[in-house]
Amino acid sequence: MPVETQITPVKIKIAGNAIILTSKIKLNTIAKLEKYNPNALTLSETDPDGYVTEIFRINTGKVGSISKFGITFAEADAAGNATVTVLLPENTANKKAYVKDAFYNTLFLLKDIEDTIEVQVNQLETAFAELDTQIVEV
């Protein structure tokens, strides 16, 4: 049975010596979840002894970065989708091969978060709507 390997809708562009990664998640959605439900932006593993270890996180920040532990999105594209731009090492001969090698696991972990984010956002919006009905100005 073949393994599912589709990463889309993450978009990856190489422009000169820069990699531009665009998520399907809106930057303002990530910021909202950071404030009200930060666990929605993390992936964790539990070891046999019951200890939980965070293995990956996405967040927002002033400077974008990509690593095996997470992605910090610092910008949004015209549609509001979170983007991060990082530079390739100088003199990278095969840029596409470098991106695949350096970010393969990171992109799949991002996809795992993207696949669950809609449910988390809907739960947050429902909670805010319920809270709205409970707040009365006098």
Secondary structure, 3 states (H helix, E strand, C coil): CCCCCCCCCCEEEEECCEEEEEEEEEHHHHHHHHHHCHHHHEEEEECCCCCEEEEEEEEECCCCEEECCEEEECEECCCCEEEEEEECCCCCCCHHHHHHHHHHHHHHHHHHHHHHHHHHHHHHHHHHHHHHHHCCCC
